[in-house]
Amino acid sequence: VDSVVKLFSSLSDFDEKMTRYQVEHIAGKRGSRTKYTSPNCDTLRTHGLCLGPDEICRSVRHPLTYYRRKLKTIKLGGRKGS
């Protein structure tokens, strides 16, 4: 939570108390305690938030799956494989 709050601290309208509350709520630590996950790739593309499709992107439907596969690729030194 602290690292996410810090990301927003440089914004001109930053309010630490409000930001902390919102981040804790999204993380499931306040309010309904619902733990949210990121939207799927189709939703991100619809809102123009896809950061540039690559080979991995074409075979996944969720950003967390993309992250895991990309991390695996990096650990393998860029080689393809499972």
PDB file of N, CA, C and O in Angstrom:
ATOM      1  N   VAL A   1       0.833  -1.198   0.000  1.00  0.00           N
ATOM      2  CA  VAL A   1       0.000   0.000   0.000  1.00  0.00           C
ATOM      3  C   VAL A   1       0.870   1.251   0.000  1.00  0.00           C
ATOM      4  O   VAL A   1       0.607   2.184  -0.759  1.00  0.00           O
ATOM      5  N   ASP A   2       1.885   1.282   0.827  1.00  0.00           N
ATOM      6  CA  ASP A   2       2.746   2.470   0.916  1.00  0.00           C
ATOM      7  C   ASP A   2       3.410   2.806  -0.412  1.00  0.00           C
ATOM      8  O   ASP A   2       3.500   3.977  -0.781  1.00  0.00           O
ATOM      9  N   SER A   3       3.872   1.796  -1.128  1.00  0.00           N
ATOM     10  CA  SER A   3       4.554   2.073  -2.398  1.00  0.00           C
ATOM     11  C   SER A   3       3.585   2.623  -3.447  1.00  0.00           C
ATOM     12  O   SER A   3       3.978   3.445  -4.275  1.00  0.00           O
ATOM     13  N   VAL A   4       2.335   2.183  -3.422  1.00  0.00           N
ATOM     14  CA  VAL A   4       1.345   2.704  -4.365  1.00  0.00           C
ATOM     15  C   VAL A   4       0.989   4.140  -3.999  1.00  0.00           C
ATOM     16  O   VAL A   4       0.881   4.995  -4.879  1.00  0.00           O
ATOM     17  N   VAL A   5       0.806   4.412  -2.714  1.00  0.00           N
ATOM     18  CA  VAL A   5       0.518   5.780  -2.263  1.00  0.00           C
ATOM     19  C   VAL A   5       1.653   6.705  -2.687  1.00  0.00           C
ATOM     20  O   VAL A   5       1.412   7.825  -3.137  1.00  0.00           O
ATOM     21  N   LYS A   6       2.874   6.243  -2.544  1.00  0.00           N
ATOM     22  CA  LYS A   6       4.037   7.055  -2.915  1.00  0.00           C
ATOM     23  C   LYS A   6       4.032   7.399  -4.409  1.00  0.00           C
ATOM     24  O   LYS A   6       4.464   8.486  -4.791  1.00  0.00           O
ATOM     25  N   LEU A   7       3.551   6.488  -5.250  1.00  0.00           N
ATOM     26  CA  LEU A   7       3.475   6.743  -6.695  1.00  0.00           C
ATOM     27  C   LEU A   7       2.637   7.982  -7.009  1.00  0.00           C
ATOM     28  O   LEU A   7       2.930   8.709  -7.958  1.00  0.00           O
ATOM     29  N   PHE A   8       1.607   8.218  -6.220  1.00  0.00           N
ATOM     30  CA  PHE A   8       0.705   9.339  -6.466  1.00  0.00           C
ATOM     31  C   PHE A   8       1.127  10.616  -5.754  1.00  0.00           C
ATOM     32  O   PHE A   8       0.543  11.672  -5.998  1.00  0.00           O
ATOM     33  N   SER A   9       2.117  10.549  -4.887  1.00  0.00           N
ATOM     34  CA  SER A   9       2.477  11.689  -4.041  1.00  0.00           C
ATOM     35  C   SER A   9       2.977  12.915  -4.800  1.00  0.00           C
ATOM     36  O   SER A   9       2.940  14.020  -4.259  1.00  0.00           O
ATOM     37  N   SER A  10       3.436  12.752  -6.020  1.00  0.00           N
ATOM     38  CA  SER A  10       3.954  13.898  -6.773  1.00  0.00           C
ATOM     39  C   SER A  10       2.869  14.650  -7.552  1.00  0.00           C
ATOM     40  O   SER A  10       3.149  15.689  -8.149  1.00  0.00           O
ATOM     41  N   LEU A  11       1.655  14.145  -7.554  1.00  0.00           N
ATOM     42  CA  LEU A  11       0.567  14.811  -8.271  1.00  0.00           C
ATOM     43  C   LEU A  11       0.133  16.075  -7.542  1.00  0.00           C
ATOM     44  O   LEU A  11       0.157  16.129  -6.312  1.00  0.00           O
ATOM     45  N   SER A  12      -0.259  17.079  -8.295  1.00  0.00           N
ATOM     46  CA  SER A  12      -0.594  18.378  -7.701  1.00  0.00           C
ATOM     47  C   SER A  12      -1.794  18.314  -6.761  1.00  0.00           C
ATOM     48  O   SER A  12      -1.852  19.073  -5.793  1.00  0.00           O
ATOM     49  N   ASP A  13      -2.750  17.428  -7.025  1.00  0.00           N
ATOM     50  CA  ASP A  13      -3.930  17.344  -6.161  1.00  0.00           C
ATOM     51  C   ASP A  13      -3.853  16.171  -5.180  1.00  0.00           C
ATOM     52  O   ASP A  13      -4.880  15.688  -4.704  1.00  0.00           O
ATOM     53  N   PHE A  14      -2.647  15.720  -4.884  1.00  0.00           N
ATOM     54  CA  PHE A  14      -2.435  14.567  -3.998  1.00  0.00           C
ATOM     55  C   PHE A  14      -2.972  14.840  -2.598  1.00  0.00           C
ATOM     56  O   PHE A  14      -2.693  15.880  -2.001  1.00  0.00           O
ATOM     57  N   ASP A  15      -3.741  13.895  -2.092  1.00  0.00           N
ATOM     58  CA  ASP A  15      -4.258  13.930  -0.723  1.00  0.00           C
ATOM     59  C   ASP A  15      -3.938  12.562  -0.128  1.00  0.00           C
ATOM     60  O   ASP A  15      -4.584  11.567  -0.458  1.00  0.00           O
ATOM     61  N   GLU A  16      -2.948  12.520   0.741  1.00  0.00           N
ATOM     62  CA  GLU A  16      -2.472  11.225   1.242  1.00  0.00           C
ATOM     63  C   GLU A  16      -3.571  10.423   1.920  1.00  0.00           C
ATOM     64  O   GLU A  16      -3.683   9.218   1.692  1.00  0.00           O
ATOM     65  N   LYS A  17      -4.376  11.064   2.743  1.00  0.00           N
ATOM     66  CA  LYS A  17      -5.429  10.350   3.467  1.00  0.00           C
ATOM     67  C   LYS A  17      -6.427   9.711   2.488  1.00  0.00           C
ATOM     68  O   LYS A  17      -6.803   8.550   2.644  1.00  0.00           O
ATOM     69  N   MET A  18      -6.846  10.477   1.488  1.00  0.00           N
ATOM     70  CA  MET A  18      -7.803   9.957   0.510  1.00  0.00           C
ATOM     71  C   MET A  18      -7.169   8.861  -0.342  1.00  0.00           C
ATOM     72  O   MET A  18      -7.791   7.829  -0.594  1.00  0.00           O
ATOM     73  N   THR A  19      -5.938   9.084  -0.783  1.00  0.00           N
ATOM     74  CA  THR A  19      -5.250   8.091  -1.611  1.00  0.00           C
ATOM     75  C   THR A  19      -5.066   6.796  -0.843  1.00  0.00           C
ATOM     76  O   THR A  19      -5.324   5.716  -1.373  1.00  0.00           O
ATOM     77  N   ARG A  20      -4.622   6.897   0.403  1.00  0.00           N
ATOM     78  CA  ARG A  20      -4.414   5.703   1.227  1.00  0.00           C
ATOM     79  C   ARG A  20      -5.724   4.933   1.389  1.00  0.00           C
ATOM     80  O   ARG A  20      -5.747   3.708   1.270  1.00  0.00           O
ATOM     81  N   TYR A  21      -6.812   5.651   1.660  1.00  0.00           N
ATOM     82  CA  TYR A  21      -8.107   4.990   1.815  1.00  0.00           C
ATOM     83  C   TYR A  21      -8.480   4.238   0.536  1.00  0.00           C
ATOM     84  O   TYR A  21      -8.875   3.073   0.589  1.00  0.00           O
ATOM     85  N   GLN A  22      -8.352   4.910  -0.615  1.00  0.00           N
ATOM     86  CA  GLN A  22      -8.736   4.289  -1.885  1.00  0.00           C
ATOM     87  C   GLN A  22      -7.871   3.072  -2.209  1.00  0.00           C
ATOM     88  O   GLN A  22      -8.381   2.049  -2.666  1.00  0.00           O
ATOM     89  N   VAL A  23      -6.574   3.181  -1.974  1.00  0.00           N
ATOM     90  CA  VAL A  23      -5.669   2.058  -2.251  1.00  0.00           C
ATOM     91  C   VAL A  23      -5.977   0.890  -1.314  1.00  0.00           C
ATOM     92  O   VAL A  23      -6.004  -0.262  -1.747  1.00  0.00           O
ATOM     93  N   GLU A  24      -6.208   1.182  -0.039  1.00  0.00           N
ATOM     94  CA  GLU A  24      -6.541   0.115   0.909  1.00  0.00           C
ATOM     95  C   GLU A  24      -7.875  -0.533   0.549  1.00  0.00           C
ATOM     96  O   GLU A  24      -8.033  -1.745   0.696  1.00  0.00           O
ATOM     97  N   HIS A  25      -8.825   0.253   0.083  1.00  0.00           N
ATOM     98  CA  HIS A  25     -10.123  -0.294  -0.321  1.00  0.00           C
ATOM     99  C   HIS A  25      -9.955  -1.234  -1.511  1.00  0.00           C
ATOM    100  O   HIS A  25     -10.495  -2.340  -1.508  1.00  0.00           O
ATOM    101  N   ILE A  26      -9.211  -0.803  -2.523  1.00  0.00           N
ATOM    102  CA  ILE A  26      -8.982  -1.638  -3.710  1.00  0.00           C
ATOM    103  C   ILE A  26      -8.209  -2.908  -3.345  1.00  0.00           C
ATOM    104  O   ILE A  26      -8.419  -3.961  -3.947  1.00  0.00           O
ATOM    105  N   ALA A  27      -7.316  -2.803  -2.358  1.00  0.00           N
ATOM    106  CA  ALA A  27      -6.522  -3.961  -1.932  1.00  0.00           C
ATOM    107  C   ALA A  27      -7.312  -4.906  -1.028  1.00  0.00           C
ATOM    108  O   ALA A  27      -6.799  -5.952  -0.629  1.00  0.00           O
ATOM    109  N   GLY A  28      -8.567  -4.543  -0.698  1.00  0.00           N
ATOM    110  CA  GLY A  28      -9.400  -5.403   0.141  1.00  0.00           C
ATOM    111  C   GLY A  28      -9.140  -5.258   1.618  1.00  0.00           C
ATOM    112  O   GLY A  28      -9.485  -6.151   2.392  1.00  0.00           O
ATOM    113  N   LYS A  29      -8.535  -4.150   2.037  1.00  0.00           N
ATOM    114  CA  LYS A  29      -8.220  -3.941   3.449  1.00  0.00           C
ATOM    115  C   LYS A  29      -9.232  -3.039   4.150  1.00  0.00           C
ATOM    116  O   LYS A  29      -9.169  -2.884   5.369  1.00  0.00           O
ATOM    117  N   ARG A  30     -10.159  -2.442   3.409  1.00  0.00           N
ATOM    118  CA  ARG A  30     -11.195  -1.561   3.969  1.00  0.00           C
ATOM    119  C   ARG A  30     -12.510  -1.821   3.258  1.00  0.00           C
ATOM    120  O   ARG A  30     -12.566  -2.516   2.244  1.00  0.00           O
ATOM    121  N   GLY A  31     -13.560  -1.248   3.815  1.00  0.00           N
ATOM    122  CA  GLY A  31     -14.872  -1.336   3.165  1.00  0.00           C
ATOM    123  C   GLY A  31     -15.379  -2.760   3.092  1.00  0.00           C
ATOM    124  O   GLY A  31     -15.380  -3.473   4.095  1.00  0.00           O
ATOM    125  N   SER A  32     -15.806  -3.177   1.924  1.00  0.00           N
ATOM    126  CA  SER A  32     -16.405  -4.507   1.743  1.00  0.00           C
ATOM    127  C   SER A  32     -15.376  -5.636   1.801  1.00  0.00           C
ATOM    128  O   SER A  32     -15.740  -6.811   1.830  1.00  0.00           O
ATOM    129  N   ARG A  33     -14.112  -5.281   1.816  1.00  0.00           N
ATOM    130  CA  ARG A  33     -12.995  -6.237   1.861  1.00  0.00           C
ATOM    131  C   ARG A  33     -12.900  -7.085   0.586  1.00  0.00           C
ATOM    132  O   ARG A  33     -12.295  -8.156   0.583  1.00  0.00           O
ATOM    133  N   THR A  34     -13.506  -6.586  -0.490  1.00  0.00           N
ATOM    134  CA  THR A  34     -13.407  -7.258  -1.784  1.00  0.00           C
ATOM    135  C   THR A  34     -12.016  -7.020  -2.342  1.00  0.00           C
ATOM    136  O   THR A  34     -11.541  -5.885  -2.363  1.00  0.00           O
ATOM    137  N   LYS A  35     -11.362  -8.073  -2.790  1.00  0.00           N
ATOM    138  CA  LYS A  35     -10.049  -7.929  -3.415  1.00  0.00           C
ATOM    139  C   LYS A  35     -10.248  -7.868  -4.924  1.00  0.00           C
ATOM    140  O   LYS A  35     -10.718  -8.821  -5.546  1.00  0.00           O
ATOM    141  N   TYR A  36      -9.884  -6.739  -5.489  1.00  0.00           N
ATOM    142  CA  TYR A  36     -10.077  -6.527  -6.921  1.00  0.00           C
ATOM    143  C   TYR A  36      -8.836  -6.957  -7.692  1.00  0.00           C
ATOM    144  O   TYR A  36      -7.719  -6.911  -7.178  1.00  0.00           O
ATOM    145  N   THR A  37      -9.052  -7.371  -8.921  1.00  0.00           N
ATOM    146  CA  THR A  37      -7.956  -7.701  -9.815  1.00  0.00           C
ATOM    147  C   THR A  37      -8.032  -6.751 -11.011  1.00  0.00           C
ATOM    148  O   THR A  37      -9.004  -6.012 -11.166  1.00  0.00           O
ATOM    149  N   SER A  38      -7.030  -6.775 -11.826  1.00  0.00           N
ATOM    150  CA  SER A  38      -7.031  -5.876 -12.983  1.00  0.00           C
ATOM    151  C   SER A  38      -8.071  -6.334 -14.009  1.00  0.00           C
ATOM    152  O   SER A  38      -8.430  -7.511 -14.049  1.00  0.00           O
ATOM    153  N   PRO A  39      -8.551  -5.405 -14.835  1.00  0.00           N
ATOM    154  CA  PRO A  39      -9.489  -5.773 -15.899  1.00  0.00           C
ATOM    155  C   PRO A  39      -8.804  -6.667 -16.933  1.00  0.00           C
ATOM    156  O   PRO A  39      -7.576  -6.706 -17.014  1.00  0.00           O
ATOM    157  N   ASN A  40      -9.605  -7.381 -17.718  1.00  0.00           N
ATOM    158  CA  ASN A  40      -9.008  -8.239 -18.742  1.00  0.00           C
ATOM    159  C   ASN A  40      -8.489  -7.406 -19.912  1.00  0.00           C
ATOM    160  O   ASN A  40      -8.755  -6.208 -20.001  1.00  0.00           O
ATOM    161  N   CYS A  41      -7.760  -8.044 -20.790  1.00  0.00           N
ATOM    162  CA  CYS A  41      -7.108  -7.350 -21.912  1.00  0.00           C
ATOM    163  C   CYS A  41      -8.103  -6.651 -22.832  1.00  0.00           C
ATOM    164  O   CYS A  41      -7.833  -5.546 -23.302  1.00  0.00           O
ATOM    165  N   ASP A  42      -9.255  -7.281 -23.096  1.00  0.00           N
ATOM    166  CA  ASP A  42     -10.250  -6.646 -23.965  1.00  0.00           C
ATOM    167  C   ASP A  42     -10.700  -5.306 -23.392  1.00  0.00           C
ATOM    168  O   ASP A  42     -10.843  -4.330 -24.130  1.00  0.00           O
ATOM    169  N   THR A  43     -10.920  -5.255 -22.091  1.00  0.00           N
ATOM    170  CA  THR A  43     -11.342  -4.011 -21.442  1.00  0.00           C
ATOM    171  C   THR A  43     -10.249  -2.960 -21.534  1.00  0.00           C
ATOM    172  O   THR A  43     -10.534  -1.795 -21.807  1.00  0.00           O
ATOM    173  N   LEU A  44      -9.008  -3.354 -21.310  1.00  0.00           N
ATOM    174  CA  LEU A  44      -7.898  -2.405 -21.405  1.00  0.00           C
ATOM    175  C   LEU A  44      -7.771  -1.857 -22.820  1.00  0.00           C
ATOM    176  O   LEU A  44      -7.547  -0.660 -23.005  1.00  0.00           O
ATOM    177  N   ARG A  45      -7.912  -2.727 -23.823  1.00  0.00           N
ATOM    178  CA  ARG A  45      -7.846  -2.268 -25.216  1.00  0.00           C
ATOM    179  C   ARG A  45      -8.991  -1.308 -25.531  1.00  0.00           C
ATOM    180  O   ARG A  45      -8.784  -0.297 -26.201  1.00  0.00           O
ATOM    181  N   THR A  46     -10.198  -1.618 -25.053  1.00  0.00           N
ATOM    182  CA  THR A  46     -11.365  -0.764 -25.292  1.00  0.00           C
ATOM    183  C   THR A  46     -11.128   0.654 -24.788  1.00  0.00           C
ATOM    184  O   THR A  46     -11.562   1.622 -25.413  1.00  0.00           O
ATOM    185  N   HIS A  47     -10.445   0.772 -23.666  1.00  0.00           N
ATOM    186  CA  HIS A  47     -10.200   2.084 -23.058  1.00  0.00           C
ATOM    187  C   HIS A  47      -8.860   2.686 -23.476  1.00  0.00           C
ATOM    188  O   HIS A  47      -8.438   3.708 -22.934  1.00  0.00           O
ATOM    189  N   GLY A  48      -8.194   2.053 -24.440  1.00  0.00           N
ATOM    190  CA  GLY A  48      -6.933   2.585 -24.946  1.00  0.00           C
ATOM    191  C   GLY A  48      -5.782   2.474 -23.966  1.00  0.00           C
ATOM    192  O   GLY A  48      -4.853   3.281 -23.998  1.00  0.00           O
ATOM    193  N   LEU A  49      -5.839   1.471 -23.089  1.00  0.00           N
ATOM    194  CA  LEU A  49      -4.813   1.323 -22.055  1.00  0.00           C
ATOM    195  C   LEU A  49      -3.826   0.191 -22.315  1.00  0.00           C
ATOM    196  O   LEU A  49      -2.973  -0.088 -21.472  1.00  0.00           O
ATOM    197  N   CYS A  50      -3.930  -0.460 -23.462  1.00  0.00           N
ATOM    198  CA  CYS A  50      -2.984  -1.514 -23.817  1.00  0.00           C
ATOM    199  C   CYS A  50      -1.662  -0.852 -24.203  1.00  0.00           C
ATOM    200  O   CYS A  50      -1.652   0.080 -25.008  1.00  0.00           O
ATOM    201  N   LEU A  51      -0.567  -1.314 -23.649  1.00  0.00           N
ATOM    202  CA  LEU A  51       0.723  -0.650 -23.822  1.00  0.00           C
ATOM    203  C   LEU A  51       1.506  -1.074 -25.054  1.00  0.00           C
ATOM    204  O   LEU A  51       2.698  -0.783 -25.144  1.00  0.00           O
ATOM    205  N   GLY A  52       0.904  -1.722 -25.961  1.00  0.00           N
ATOM    206  CA  GLY A  52       1.627  -2.118 -27.172  1.00  0.00           C
ATOM    207  C   GLY A  52       1.741  -3.617 -27.245  1.00  0.00           C
ATOM    208  O   GLY A  52       2.624  -4.209 -26.624  1.00  0.00           O
ATOM    209  N   PRO A  53       0.863  -4.236 -27.994  1.00  0.00           N
ATOM    210  CA  PRO A  53       0.854  -5.691 -28.095  1.00  0.00           C
ATOM    211  C   PRO A  53       2.168  -6.252 -28.636  1.00  0.00           C
ATOM    212  O   PRO A  53       2.814  -5.644 -29.489  1.00  0.00           O
ATOM    213  N   ASP A  54       2.540  -7.394 -28.135  1.00  0.00           N
ATOM    214  CA  ASP A  54       3.707  -8.104 -28.640  1.00  0.00           C
ATOM    215  C   ASP A  54       3.313  -9.564 -28.834  1.00  0.00           C
ATOM    216  O   ASP A  54       2.132  -9.902 -28.761  1.00  0.00           O
ATOM    217  N   GLU A  55       4.279 -10.417 -29.077  1.00  0.00           N
ATOM    218  CA  GLU A  55       4.002 -11.831 -29.341  1.00  0.00           C
ATOM    219  C   GLU A  55       3.268 -12.499 -28.178  1.00  0.00           C
ATOM    220  O   GLU A  55       2.341 -13.279 -28.397  1.00  0.00           O
ATOM    221  N   ILE A  56       3.671 -12.201 -26.960  1.00  0.00           N
ATOM    222  CA  ILE A  56       3.033 -12.793 -25.779  1.00  0.00           C
ATOM    223  C   ILE A  56       1.593 -12.307 -25.662  1.00  0.00           C
ATOM    224  O   ILE A  56       0.689 -13.084 -25.357  1.00  0.00           O
ATOM    225  N   CYS A  57       1.394 -11.039 -25.901  1.00  0.00           N
ATOM    226  CA  CYS A  57       0.076 -10.418 -25.762  1.00  0.00           C
ATOM    227  C   CYS A  57      -0.978 -11.114 -26.620  1.00  0.00           C
ATOM    228  O   CYS A  57      -2.136 -11.225 -26.216  1.00  0.00           O
ATOM    229  N   ARG A  58      -0.588 -11.572 -27.778  1.00  0.00           N
ATOM    230  CA  ARG A  58      -1.545 -12.205 -28.688  1.00  0.00           C
ATOM    231  C   ARG A  58      -2.074 -13.542 -28.156  1.00  0.00           C
ATOM    232  O   ARG A  58      -3.097 -14.031 -28.635  1.00  0.00           O
ATOM    233  N   SER A  59      -1.395 -14.132 -27.183  1.00  0.00           N
ATOM    234  CA  SER A  59      -1.811 -15.450 -26.702  1.00  0.00           C
ATOM    235  C   SER A  59      -2.409 -15.439 -25.295  1.00  0.00           C
ATOM    236  O   SER A  59      -2.635 -16.501 -24.716  1.00  0.00           O
ATOM    237  N   VAL A  60      -2.669 -14.254 -24.738  1.00  0.00           N
ATOM    238  CA  VAL A  60      -3.245 -14.181 -23.390  1.00  0.00           C
ATOM    239  C   VAL A  60      -4.492 -13.298 -23.396  1.00  0.00           C
ATOM    240  O   VAL A  60      -4.706 -12.506 -24.313  1.00  0.00           O
ATOM    241  N   ARG A  61      -5.313 -13.454 -22.347  1.00  0.00           N
ATOM    242  CA  ARG A  61      -6.515 -12.633 -22.234  1.00  0.00           C
ATOM    243  C   ARG A  61      -6.536 -11.783 -20.974  1.00  0.00           C
ATOM    244  O   ARG A  61      -7.466 -11.004 -20.766  1.00  0.00           O
ATOM    245  N   HIS A  62      -5.525 -11.925 -20.136  1.00  0.00           N
ATOM    246  CA  HIS A  62      -5.497 -11.167 -18.887  1.00  0.00           C
ATOM    247  C   HIS A  62      -4.089 -10.627 -18.638  1.00  0.00           C
ATOM    248  O   HIS A  62      -3.110 -11.347 -18.833  1.00  0.00           O
ATOM    249  N   PRO A  63      -3.977  -9.375 -18.212  1.00  0.00           N
ATOM    250  CA  PRO A  63      -2.665  -8.751 -18.002  1.00  0.00           C
ATOM    251  C   PRO A  63      -1.777  -9.491 -16.999  1.00  0.00           C
ATOM    252  O   PRO A  63      -0.553  -9.464 -17.129  1.00  0.00           O
ATOM    253  N   LEU A  64      -2.369 -10.146 -16.008  1.00  0.00           N
ATOM    254  CA  LEU A  64      -1.538 -10.876 -15.045  1.00  0.00           C
ATOM    255  C   LEU A  64      -0.907 -12.108 -15.688  1.00  0.00           C
ATOM    256  O   LEU A  64       0.219 -12.478 -15.354  1.00  0.00           O
ATOM    257  N   THR A  65      -1.628 -12.741 -16.604  1.00  0.00           N
ATOM    258  CA  THR A  65      -1.055 -13.855 -17.362  1.00  0.00           C
ATOM    259  C   THR A  65       0.085 -13.355 -18.230  1.00  0.00           C
ATOM    260  O   THR A  65       1.129 -13.998 -18.332  1.00  0.00           O
ATOM    261  N   TYR A  66      -0.122 -12.194 -18.862  1.00  0.00           N
ATOM    262  CA  TYR A  66       0.933 -11.580 -19.674  1.00  0.00           C
ATOM    263  C   TYR A  66       2.178 -11.350 -18.819  1.00  0.00           C
ATOM    264  O   TYR A  66       3.288 -11.698 -19.221  1.00  0.00           O
ATOM    265  N   TYR A  67       1.987 -10.766 -17.650  1.00  0.00           N
ATOM    266  CA  TYR A  67       3.102 -10.460 -16.749  1.00  0.00           C
ATOM    267  C   TYR A  67       3.889 -11.725 -16.406  1.00  0.00           C
ATOM    268  O   TYR A  67       5.118 -11.733 -16.470  1.00  0.00           O
ATOM    269  N   ARG A  68       3.178 -12.786 -16.044  1.00  0.00           N
ATOM    270  CA  ARG A  68       3.854 -14.033 -15.668  1.00  0.00           C
ATOM    271  C   ARG A  68       4.653 -14.613 -16.837  1.00  0.00           C
ATOM    272  O   ARG A  68       5.786 -15.059 -16.658  1.00  0.00           O
ATOM    273  N   ARG A  69       4.062 -14.604 -18.025  1.00  0.00           N
ATOM    274  CA  ARG A  69       4.773 -15.140 -19.201  1.00  0.00           C
ATOM    275  C   ARG A  69       5.961 -14.271 -19.583  1.00  0.00           C
ATOM    276  O   ARG A  69       7.017 -14.788 -19.946  1.00  0.00           O
ATOM    277  N   LYS A  70       5.799 -12.968 -19.506  1.00  0.00           N
ATOM    278  CA  LYS A  70       6.892 -12.051 -19.840  1.00  0.00           C
ATOM    279  C   LYS A  70       8.044 -12.249 -18.858  1.00  0.00           C
ATOM    280  O   LYS A  70       9.208 -12.281 -19.258  1.00  0.00           O
ATOM    281  N   LEU A  71       7.719 -12.380 -17.586  1.00  0.00           N
ATOM    282  CA  LEU A  71       8.737 -12.611 -16.565  1.00  0.00           C
ATOM    283  C   LEU A  71       9.484 -13.915 -16.832  1.00  0.00           C
ATOM    284  O   LEU A  71      10.707 -13.975 -16.702  1.00  0.00           O
ATOM    285  N   LYS A  72       8.750 -14.949 -17.204  1.00  0.00           N
ATOM    286  CA  LYS A  72       9.366 -16.238 -17.521  1.00  0.00           C
ATOM    287  C   LYS A  72      10.309 -16.102 -18.717  1.00  0.00           C
ATOM    288  O   LYS A  72      11.404 -16.665 -18.715  1.00  0.00           O
ATOM    289  N   THR A  73       9.884 -15.353 -19.737  1.00  0.00           N
ATOM    290  CA  THR A  73      10.719 -15.122 -20.919  1.00  0.00           C
ATOM    291  C   THR A  73      12.009 -14.405 -20.543  1.00  0.00           C
ATOM    292  O   THR A  73      13.088 -14.759 -21.021  1.00  0.00           O
ATOM    293  N   ILE A  74      11.892 -13.410 -19.696  1.00  0.00           N
ATOM    294  CA  ILE A  74      13.073 -12.655 -19.250  1.00  0.00           C
ATOM    295  C   ILE A  74      14.022 -13.569 -18.475  1.00  0.00           C
ATOM    296  O   ILE A  74      15.237 -13.522 -18.668  1.00  0.00           O
ATOM    297  N   LYS A  75      13.457 -14.398 -17.597  1.00  0.00           N
ATOM    298  CA  LYS A  75      14.293 -15.315 -16.812  1.00  0.00           C
ATOM    299  C   LYS A  75      15.002 -16.336 -17.693  1.00  0.00           C
ATOM    300  O   LYS A  75      16.088 -16.807 -17.355  1.00  0.00           O
ATOM    301  N   LEU A  76      14.387 -16.676 -18.825  1.00  0.00           N
ATOM    302  CA  LEU A  76      15.003 -17.624 -19.757  1.00  0.00           C
ATOM    303  C   LEU A  76      15.970 -16.928 -20.703  1.00  0.00           C
ATOM    304  O   LEU A  76      16.515 -17.557 -21.609  1.00  0.00           O
ATOM    305  N   GLY A  77      16.183 -15.654 -20.500  1.00  0.00           N
ATOM    306  CA  GLY A  77      17.112 -14.907 -21.341  1.00  0.00           C
ATOM    307  C   GLY A  77      16.566 -14.593 -22.716  1.00  0.00           C
ATOM    308  O   GLY A  77      17.322 -14.469 -23.680  1.00  0.00           O
ATOM    309  N   GLY A  78      15.232 -14.461 -22.808  1.00  0.00           N
ATOM    310  CA  GLY A  78      14.631 -14.115 -24.086  1.00  0.00           C
ATOM    311  C   GLY A  78      14.374 -15.302 -24.986  1.00  0.00           C
ATOM    312  O   GLY A  78      13.805 -15.148 -26.066  1.00  0.00           O
ATOM    313  N   ARG A  79      14.789 -16.503 -24.554  1.00  0.00           N
ATOM    314  CA  ARG A  79      14.556 -17.700 -25.366  1.00  0.00           C
ATOM    315  C   ARG A  79      13.097 -18.121 -25.260  1.00  0.00           C
ATOM    316  O   ARG A  79      12.458 -17.919 -24.227  1.00  0.00           O
ATOM    317  N   LYS A  80      12.579 -18.700 -26.323  1.00  0.00           N
ATOM    318  CA  LYS A  80      11.229 -19.254 -26.267  1.00  0.00           C
ATOM    319  C   LYS A  80      11.295 -20.605 -25.583  1.00  0.00           C
ATOM    320  O   LYS A  80      12.312 -21.297 -25.641  1.00  0.00           O
ATOM    321  N   GLY A  81      10.218 -20.968 -24.943  1.00  0.00           N
ATOM    322  CA  GLY A  81      10.150 -22.267 -24.300  1.00  0.00           C
ATOM    323  C   GLY A  81       9.249 -22.200 -23.102  1.00  0.00           C
ATOM    324  O   GLY A  81       8.773 -21.127 -22.732  1.00  0.00           O
ATOM    325  N   SER A  82       9.006 -23.361 -22.479  1.00  0.00           N
ATOM    326  CA  SER A  82       8.123 -23.375 -21.327  1.00  0.00           C
ATOM    327  C   SER A  82       8.812 -23.842 -20.082  1.00  0.00           C
ATOM    328  O   SER A  82       8.191 -23.908 -19.021  1.00  0.00           O
TER     329      SER A  82
END
